[in-house]
Amino acid sequence: MPKMKTHKGLLKRIRLTRTGLARHKKAGSKHLRSHKSPKRLRRLRKDSYASTAVTRRLTRLLGTKVRGREQSASSVRRSPSPAERREMREAARAAAKGE
């Protein structure tokens, strides 16, 4: 089976934070600025974070876990480290012997 490739077009448009949020540029800020109010243009300058509904699609396209702005950082489960796996196996063996 071939390797999972990341979507390069999406990678150029978003930036993942260390906590797993996807930052992106807001729509409507590139051209036709003359009729937009200064307040609106200031708000458009700031990056936005992807919603929870979109993160499932982003996760599939990027091949990494992405969390939505309404989700807590603990909601995105990460793979256990080798040391944690070893501890889990030992705990399971101890529980099996104790039964």
FENCORZI-V693296 format. One record per helix or strand of 2 or more residues. SS is the DSSP state (H for helix, E for strand). FROM is the first residue (numbers start at 0). TO is the last residue. If there is no record, write none. Layout:
ss: <SS SS>
from: <FROM FROM>
to: <TO TO>
This chain:
ss: <H E E H E H H H>
from: <7 13 20 37 47 51 72 81>
to: <12 15 23 44 48 61 74 97>
